[in-house]
Structure formats: structure tokens, C-alpha cells
Amino acid sequence: MKYLVNPSKNLSWTVKISWSKNATLPILAATLILRWKVKLNNITRISDVMTFLEIVNTMWVTYNFEWSSLIIDTTNIDISKLNWEMIRKIRASILLLSPLLHYFGWISIPFPGGCSIWKRPIDAHLNWLKAIWYDYELVDDKINISGASLSWDIILNAWFWVTSTENLIVANVLRPWITTIKSWAFEPHVINLIDFLRKAWANIALKYDHTIIITWVEKLDTDYEFDIVSDYIESSTFMVIAALASKDYLDIENARIDDLYAFIDKLHEAWVKTQDMWNDTLRVYRCENIKNISIQTNIYPGFPTDSQSPFAVLMTQANGTSQIHEILFEWRLNFLVELDKMWWHTAVLNPHQALIFGKMDLKWAEVTSWDLRAWAAMVIAWLIAKWTTIVTNIEYIERWYESFGRNCFNSW
């Protein structure tokens, strides 16, 4: 399947941002530690979420949808028939380790799959599990982990890694004594996971110096409802679309304005006008005279690394040379090479820095998406290109957004 994108600079509608996949997946994994029923509201039915549900369903976990709500029952969980092939499909399956080890004391799984834009080894997850007294061995393409968590106070360092922070939190909410996690990642989806566990009466304290203190509780409460937050990265993507392709402006609901302060500040620096319409709705106006600027990605609440590729398209329409400094991941700027087929004028200086020379008239090309985020940049580029554009490798698109395609382009 391919997507056919027709150029348009006349978009005019109210966008309601969908619910966060990055919040949904760790919370789904955390339901396994409850061993009972819970209702999750605001579930987006994208392929990664549905694959994760298929994985847990092979462990005798049952679920059913009621519109956008999901009722999940983990009472009879059993890992004897865990589906390895589905685990290989998504990286989020690494989140299964903490709850399954807590209840079963061992697990054997293949290396999780997922995004391929950079190497993201799982050593950190394994070493932190070893620090709380589990042991592991790597055999061919699988990981064998076994043991029992220790029962005394411990201090761990999460190094601001999001998934590692999530795994550490879930691994320790029921571990005896006190766990201190230093340098934890506090992205909105991590906070959503903490709020989910706190609603189950997990004892999790957050300190101003990036420290989490988890005090042991004997059991967690269950049988309750919880709301997933909206996706602040999707919101930032539509802000760029509004600035480049709207007729006059777009109103963005569930915009997560407070979470995107650094991003919105850079929009203003580029002379893009916004207006807070209250109730977390942001109006973003079309901008005809974009100023060239420099951006540097950073850990939250800095400029999000997942938003830099859409912002790069905004830079192509600026007057002058702009610069991207990607400090978190090597070679995440590789998408610029693919988009040079559309007559972008860029210079990748090294694995972390690139220049974008504006102002450009983007041309027709058949291009492919490299990762979950870079394809969004391509969609924006196609919307403002001179001719209709074809995109392949759309599995990345299907993995991320539930209704983006219906809003922006037609499919074959």
C-alpha cells in the first residue's frame, strides 16, 4: 500500500489530538502487575497498541473495547504460550520484563524489535534488573532472565532514558523496602504512568532534583478507571502543519501547551503566531515570512527530539540558513538525505548537526519514511510541494497515528 499526497495550503479545521501511544504502552504493561481488572480511557487503536494487546492476549490476558475505552483483565496471566514473533515486532515489548519477572521469577523472550533509525541496546534494562538481583544470559537471539528481587534499600540511575525509567518504576513498586531512582526521565507519558500507579496506591514520591523515591506497598488496588493523556508530539506536528499549510489558522485541541513550551517558543522565534484559546486549545496561524533560526534538541522539557524532523520542514521555508543540533541520538538526521530528493538544500555536518538552506520550492519525488517521526516531516513537505507525491513504507505511519491520514491525504 502507498499513500498519494496532494499539495494543499488551504487546510482549515479543528484538530483534536489523539491519545499518546507512548503513554498507552507502558500503562498496558503496568496493568500486568495489578493481576486484576482495570478500565483505560482514551486508547488509540494504532498498530503498535494492537500488537501489544495481541502479545498479552497470548498470556491469557483478556480485553475488550468500549468505544475508545479498554477493559483489560490480567487475573489469569500465564506466560507458557508467549508469542515470540509478535515480541520481535515492537520495541515496547521490553516493558513486559518488569511485571512478568515480579510474578514468575523468570522469562525467556527474543530481542524486541521496533524502530531502526539508531541502535538502542537493551543492556541498560538488563543491568538495572541485575542490580535488583535478577540474572540474565544472552543465548542466540533470546534473553533468559531469572531470580528474585532483593529486599533492601537501593539507589539506581535512569540516566534520563524514558523506557528504562518506566521499567524501573514498575519493577520496584512492589519490591520490599525503598528504591531511589536518580536522573529519571519525566516526559508527560512517564508522569501518566506514575499517576496510573498512584491511583492504585503505589507509594511514589517525586523530588525537585530529578529523584523518584518508591516505598514498598504489599499490594496495589485494582478495578478502577484511568485516562491516557494526549500526544504532545502529534500536537507539535500539527502546529507546523498549521504554520505552513493552513488557509488562515488551525485550532488544535488537547494541545498539551504546557508540555510544549520550548517548542512553541521556537515557533515564536521563527515568527509563527499562536494564540491560547483556553481549555488546552492552541490556535496556530499561517506564516508567510518565516525567520531562519537554530534549534537544539534536549531531554524534556527541552525541545523534543521527536519534533525536530517536522520542524526541519518549517526551516525549509525560512529566509536564510537554519541549523539543527540533535544531541540525543546519532544519525537521526538521516531523513534529510531522503528528503533531498524533493530538492531540499541541506548539509549534514556530522551525526548530530545539519544545516538547512531556505527558502525552497519543494518538488515531486517518490520517497520512503525511515522512522516513526521522520515520515511526519515528509507529509508536511508533500503538503507544501509543487506536485502530488507518493510515499512508501507506510507501516511507520500506521504504527503511529490513528487518523492522521484521513485529515491530510488520500490512500491507494
C-alpha angles and dihedrals in degrees: 000000000000134000123234112208121197117202116251136169095171103079115148124170144099112269119210108201114230126234122280120267089192089060097039099056100052090043091051088052091048091055087070091068091056094062091204141066129305134169118224119196126204099032115171114215100221124143098261091053093046091047091051090051090050089053094052090043088064086060092060092262109144128206142168135189127235102189104295094347125092126205109201126186118195097171096115100038115165126173099196093101100036109159109238097186093059091047088059090057101065134035091215089077086083084077089070092072100078101049095039094049091049093058104029104028093221141049137177116201137155121250107283117248131213140108117023105194094105138005110266106180120203094219091109092058092048095046093050090050088051089052090062091049107272120127128210143189131195113226116181105301098345140079122223115198128177143154140082127279116254123251107226139076117291139179120214134180119222095187090218092289110149104212092040090053090051093049092048093051094051092043092057109037090091098029112113118257128006130326121195116195116195126200095013123179109249102190114151092259091054090052088050090056091049091050089050092053093043089056086058087053097257109162103235121156123190121207129200092243095067093267128137119199115197116191117197121257121188095227142359125236117243144185098070140120128251135183124227115220124240122261112266092190092057087049092055090050092056090047089062091045089053092050093050109026110025123108092230107330145330125230110220117202123200084021098160089224095175091053092053101051094124092046095047090046089058090049088056091048087055088053095253109147122222134179128201106228093185129244088069093298118136124195112210118193130215110259121208098177108049119183120223113244142163125246132194121194119224144166115288129320086030125085105309117246088215090060099050097085094055089044089053088065089055087054091056088065095048124106105249138358122328129190134216121201110189105190100171109055132031118236095005086132091067090101087075089069091057093047092050083079086074089058096265112164106220140144121208101207097184138330090292108034137056140167125222118201115208158232099047137175103215116219137205119286142148105239137171131224117242102194146357094280107031092064089063088059088052093053090054091047091051092051091058098036124111096245143023113289134206123217127196133188090051093165085093089058093049090050094058117031128043099198107007094110094054089056100046115023149003127255134223 
